[in-house]
Amino acid sequence: MNKDSYEIEPIGTIHSELKTRQEAPNQGCEGAPEAWIDLNPEFAEGLEGISAGCDLILITWLHRARRDVLKVHPRRDPTRPLAGVFATRSPDRPNPLGLHQVRVLEINGARIRVGPLEAIDGTPLVDIKPLLPRSANA
Amino acid sequence: MNKDSYEIEPIGTIHSELKTRQEAPNQGCEGAPEAWIDLNPEFAEGLEGISAGCDLILITWLHRARRDVLKVHPRRDPTRPLAGVFATRSPDRPNPLGLHQVRVLEINGARIRVGPLEAIDGTPLVDIKPLLPRSANA
């Protein structure tokens, strides 16, 4: 059994008008606003090749999530039967990583405007990846 | 600037015939084999609702990757110009998280057979998410 652990260091922070989990839609395409990413300047070099119009996958650390939960009601709907967290996109899970597909709207140095994004204000960003064509892996 | 750090605890391990980074294709759909996931039994309850035929996104910790690199040659091709790691799917990046879309082939308790998967043998698994329909976020 794998009992090692690894340290994640945020590369930046999400700035959003969404201030609480309650305000945030379940997914970006469900009415989420635009947001700014403030990348820590030491990582700005890693953005080379990204420009407005690119589709990206952001990986965040959902810092308000519970890590001790293995069953949830899907889509926060108490009338739905409990499901395993790995069968849902609930933020509550052992390693609360968020996956968000966004479009780049503007880049200004180490600041990136993206949308739509359902992550709340202050969410740490841990990775950025290009969206691959549908024929490749997600 | 965000200077906190967070601890990732693997939920399981990938078992694959791929033993080195050199053997592994860049993406699962480029000829990767099937693999077994051994989930740590304490997390097995979180799988409820997942069955053979489901498409999942696995998030792994690419334990052989370099974390001190911000520019790479895309697709390990030295003839291609250097690009920022966030514009590529290189395993080398500040937080070496891997994203892998796979199909569930078989579930046997806390063991899951999936494919195709380009992660190498011994790679720690950190999260499992359902693939959302194309209209939702990746």
Interface residues (C-beta under 8 A of the other chain):
Chain A: M1 N2 K3 D4 S5 Y6 E7 I8 E9 P10 I11 G12 T13 Q27 G28 C29 E30 D38 N40 P41 F43 E45 G46 L47 E48 G49 I50 C54 L56 I57 I59 W61 H63 L70 K71 L82 A83 G84 V85 F86 A87 T88 R89 R93 P94 N95 L97 L99 H100 Q101 E118 P124 V126 D127 I128 K129 P130 L131 L132 R134 S135 A136 N137 A138
Chain B: M1 N2 K3 D4 S5 Y6 E7 I8 E9 P10 I11 G12 T13 Q27 G28 C29 D38 N40 P41 F43 E45 G46 L47 E48 G49 I50 C54 L56 I57 I59 W61 H63 L70 K71 L82 A83 G84 V85 F86 A87 T88 R89 R93 P94 N95 L97 L99 H100 Q101 E118 P124 V126 D127 I128 K129 P130 L131 L132 R134 S135 A136 N137 A138
